[in-house]
Amino acid sequence: MLALQGDFREHAQVLRDLGASVDLVRRPEELDRLDGLVIPGGESSVMDKLARTFGLAEPLRAAIRGGLPVYGTCAGLIMLADTILDGMNGQQSLGGLDIAVRRNAFGSQTASFETDLDIPALGVKPVHAVFIRAPVVETLGPRATALATLDDGRCVAVEQGNLLGTSFHPEITGEYRFHRYFLQKLVVAAR
Amino acid sequence: MVVMTESTSAEQFGSSRVKRGLAEMLKGGVIMDVVTAAQARIAEDAGAVAVMALERVPADIRAQGGVARMSDPDLIDSIIAEVNIPVMAKTRIGHFVEAQILEVLGVDYIDESEVLSPADYVNHIDKWNFTIPFVCGATTLGEALRRITEGAAMIRSKGEAGTGDVSEATKHIRTINGEIKRLSSMSRDELYVAAKELQAPYELVAEIASTGKLPVVLFTAGGVATPADAAMMMQLGADGVFVGSGIFKAGNPEQRAAAIVKAVTFYDDAKVIAGVSRGLGEAMVGINVSDIPAPHRLATRGW
């Protein structure tokens, strides 16, 4: 669990409830023993700065290139995107997902909302999704696959090999299916 | 007769989950007071998780006196235009029209704040009436619960704003967390009495007794001036920190702001905190809370 800033405790709780053993990561030397990483919701520009200042960004990029399974929600999705639109000046991502993400795509907090999404990959029961100053996937490259879209067609969940990203926050709604889906990737990757 | 029902796929705005959710995303972060777009730029560059737009920092409000009100909409617009991170702004306690104005300006969070002059000495704003979320100050658990009952989606312990003296912030976060711990050890018959004493609904009190925490995010504010102050608040159980006058009333705001951000992330690592505390130049001069006559203490505003 990347624990530089944001709602990492909520993610850690969901993962522990599903039987995973969770470490909070803030330093490069803590990356070595991970089978997978979750990047939480929070402020992506702050995570980016702290990751670079404390020497985490480069090792993380290398780990992602090397196939480390990573799941990012909201700010975490931005961190995983190859391209950030409307980012802060000089903002960098870790990359990995062949997508362009628009930061804060809906506007100010009064435009934040919750809604139900149909996500066939997770079963017939819709996913109740909370969008908070959320990003959307504006361009989907050939290597990435859309998992969920809003009614207007905008993509809000993607998958690419060992990487998973959502614009919304399953960790605060009691929705466990994304984390379970991600943990299955870890098990496969570990084989 | 046509009955309108809300379809399950309809988008829902301004729900408690959405309001409280933004505060969840700010956790482990620093929210900085700024009075100009240039200061907002410095704050964002230093790693602030949000900025609080206001006309005068608390230290100046204290020094200059007079009635302190909501900021000029032009100032707020200029700060919103400058940064990508969330922008908060302050309304006077009970001034629901200032809050209506801030909502249409498109700020992300409203602080119903004791730092400004109260507009109503009886009622706080009915925050359920708004789509935009509110943060409110509290010195005790009872005060926090009354604000949550009125619809606050985030609580900040008050401290004593504009002093650079962290002692009141310490007192308030310790008080709130201590009272939560006490609730956790109570039986149901005792919780009924506790609810009465806290002047808060029984259901909310019972929920906190069973979860051991507030249902909303709890930040600390009021007197934080150094990286060590900020880390101490985190070790005492705060989810994050507001820094008001402490940054832009200090010698080297850029460096101090960045140092406080790092100290909050590594709040439990004294080596990192020692490292970022070096060479920051002069901290805000400040004023000891014990030297401020009781009627001039801001924390006593709100009830």
Chai-1 contact restraints between the chains, C-beta under 6 A:
chainA,res_idxA,chainB,res_idxB,connection_type,confidence,min_distance_angstrom,max_distance_angstrom,comment,restraint_id
A,L4,B,T265,contact,1.0,0.0,6.0,A-B,restraint_1
A,Q5,B,G28,contact,1.0,0.0,6.0,A-B,restraint_2
A,Q5,B,G29,contact,1.0,0.0,6.0,A-B,restraint_3
A,G6,B,M25,contact,1.0,0.0,6.0,A-B,restraint_4
A,D7,B,E24,contact,1.0,0.0,6.0,A-B,restraint_5
A,D7,B,M25,contact,1.0,0.0,6.0,A-B,restraint_6
A,D7,B,K27,contact,1.0,0.0,6.0,A-B,restraint_7
A,G41,B,M25,contact,1.0,0.0,6.0,A-B,restraint_8
A,G42,B,M25,contact,1.0,0.0,6.0,A-B,restraint_9
A,E43,B,V49,contact,1.0,0.0,6.0,A-B,restraint_10
A,E43,B,I85,contact,1.0,0.0,6.0,A-B,restraint_11
A,V46,B,G47,contact,1.0,0.0,6.0,A-B,restraint_12
A,V46,B,V49,contact,1.0,0.0,6.0,A-B,restraint_13
A,K49,B,G47,contact,1.0,0.0,6.0,A-B,restraint_14
A,L50,B,T265,contact,1.0,0.0,6.0,A-B,restraint_15
A,M88,B,N84,contact,1.0,0.0,6.0,A-B,restraint_16
A,S108,B,G106,contact,1.0,0.0,6.0,A-B,restraint_17
A,S108,B,D108,contact,1.0,0.0,6.0,A-B,restraint_18
A,Q109,B,L22,contact,1.0,0.0,6.0,A-B,restraint_19
A,Q109,B,D108,contact,1.0,0.0,6.0,A-B,restraint_20
A,T110,B,T131,contact,1.0,0.0,6.0,A-B,restraint_21
A,T110,B,I132,contact,1.0,0.0,6.0,A-B,restraint_22
A,S112,B,V18,contact,1.0,0.0,6.0,A-B,restraint_23
A,F113,B,E11,contact,1.0,0.0,6.0,A-B,restraint_24
A,F113,B,Q12,contact,1.0,0.0,6.0,A-B,restraint_25
A,F113,B,F13,contact,1.0,0.0,6.0,A-B,restraint_26
A,E114,B,Q12,contact,1.0,0.0,6.0,A-B,restraint_27
A,E114,B,S15,contact,1.0,0.0,6.0,A-B,restraint_28
A,E114,B,V18,contact,1.0,0.0,6.0,A-B,restraint_29
A,T115,B,E11,contact,1.0,0.0,6.0,A-B,restraint_30
A,D116,B,T8,contact,1.0,0.0,6.0,A-B,restraint_31
A,D116,B,S9,contact,1.0,0.0,6.0,A-B,restraint_32
A,V130,B,R17,contact,1.0,0.0,6.0,A-B,restraint_33
A,V130,B,G21,contact,1.0,0.0,6.0,A-B,restraint_34
A,I132,B,G21,contact,1.0,0.0,6.0,A-B,restraint_35
A,I132,B,L22,contact,1.0,0.0,6.0,A-B,restraint_36
A,I172,B,G21,contact,1.0,0.0,6.0,A-B,restraint_37
